Amino acid sequence: MQLIDFIIFIVFTLGVVVFGCSFFKKGSSADDFTSAGHSIPGWVVGMSIFATYVSSISYIGYPGKAFASNWNAFVFSLSIPIASYFAAKYFVPFYRHSGSVSAYTFLEEKFGAWARLYASACYLLTQIARMGSILYLLAVPMYILMGWDLHLVIILTSIGIIIYSMLGGLKAVIWADAIQGIILIGGAVLCLVILMFSMPEGPMQTFDLAIHSPEGNKFSLGAFTSDLTTSTFWVCLIYGVFINLQNYGIDQNYVQRYHAAKTDKDAKFSALFGGYLFIPVSALFFLIGSALYSYYQAGVAPIPDEIAQKPDYVFPYFIVNGLPVGLRGLLIASIFAAGMSTVSTSVTSAATILLTDYFRPFFLKRREMKSRVEVAILRLSSVGVGVLGIIVAIAMLSVESIIDAWWTLSSIFSGGMLGLFLLGCIPRKINRIAALLGCVCGIIVIAWISLAEMWNLPGIHLHPYLAIVFGTCVIFLVGFLATLLVKGRK
């Protein structure tokens, strides 16, 4: 790594930390920390939502997936317009007027405290798994670039993110996200241009080699069959619809951003803008993966076998060996931008949930105590969540494909809580015991789908991505039908 690359990377990383810390106010309230005082412009909130989507999982995992197989995972992005529409039309107005920054207060009002605790616990598990995945991917390029110890990079990066998330709160996170989002798009575009114009026969050779690959068309979106045991087009699309509806409808990351916008109109715009911007940018990352395949297939440069067999390492390897001085540092900074924005979001939102759903109901019932300790709890929770993320990141070091690992974990840890949310949204009053029964059945189904192949359990084996789909449906249907049965007997 040349000195100029190192300077660019260090200046950017430290600059983000200092910028985030600049939002620190000594007398700030819990509301300032969790909802930024409801003062952020719509386009900034939208960029923050987009940057939350584009984590290091996208920046490194998507190119790695396209390099090793095809564009099947891009189908996930095609489901976002459905979720964005519902968010702008229904979710944003609902949460803006709910009176609570927590996404799960609504569930307690409908079904009792157990529902709120169940959903918030699922959310916390999901965010910790996500943080671990992203922190791992932040460390990979530095390991390839400079041979730095992966454990050390994960720990130092986490400390920087925790500091500005803890001090600046949601306002610091959102504004930093907006800047990081712009940088990561610019870095990815430059990288793609260099890849395609480095081909011996010109940019079109990228498409020719990828389409006629011996392993099959690299631009394929997957098989259009009804097979539910493999990652077909339909499996990815259905998974995407459910996970994105859950993101926009009941994910604290998004709900807090709805509250942070200045007006209802700004909040609706941010939901649409952030979601729709992700579609072309995710296509950009998949195209980089296909271009990497053609680049090395054409013999423009050699690639070691150990790198080619580890898809998540291919893009960082190209950055190190295929980019000119200066741009290399910018691309590494872009990867850190993608990762830092998402991890800081998870830290802040998880700390908010710990305060609103655990500390306030059970430990802070005396009003005179709240003003003295709430902000301290938020900051200490930020540190605790960050430490758990470090532990998970270190555990991720042995994972072969981070995309597969993250999607599987998110499907399992979601716990089908979207089904519980949908039960609460229907006009008919749902029996609380029926809702609890639905959750129990949903958890059993999720556990069965997740463990069936691993433990060779009897019955039909389904792809792990479908755990969230069937878990959500079972919770909703069992809760609804059990309510009808109870009312019928009465």
Secondary structure, DSSP 8 states (H G I E B T S, - for coil): --HHHHHHHHHHHHHHHHHHHTT--TT--HHHHHHGGG-B-HHHHHHHHHHHHS-HIIIIIHHHHHHHS-SGGGHHHHTHHHHHHHIIIIIHHHHHTSS-S-TTHHHHHHH-HHHHHHHHHHHHHHHHHHHHHHHHHHHHHHHHHH---HHHHHHHHHHHHHHHHHHHHHHHHHHHHHHHHHHHHHHHHHHHHHHHHTSTT-THHHHHHHHT-TT--TT-----S--SSS--HHHHHHHHHHHHHHHHHH-HHHHHHHHHBSSHHHHHHHHHHHHHHHHHHHHHHHHHHHHHHHHHHTTSS---HHHHTSGGGHHHHHHHHHS-TTHHHHHHHHHHHHHHHHHHHHHHHHHHHHIIIIIHHHH--SHHHHHHHHHHHHHHHHHHHHHHHHHHHHHGGG-S-HHHHHHHHHHHHTTTHHHHHHHHHSSS---HHHHHHHHHHHHHHHHHHHHHHHHT-SS----GGGHHHHHHHHHHHHHHHHHHHHHHH-
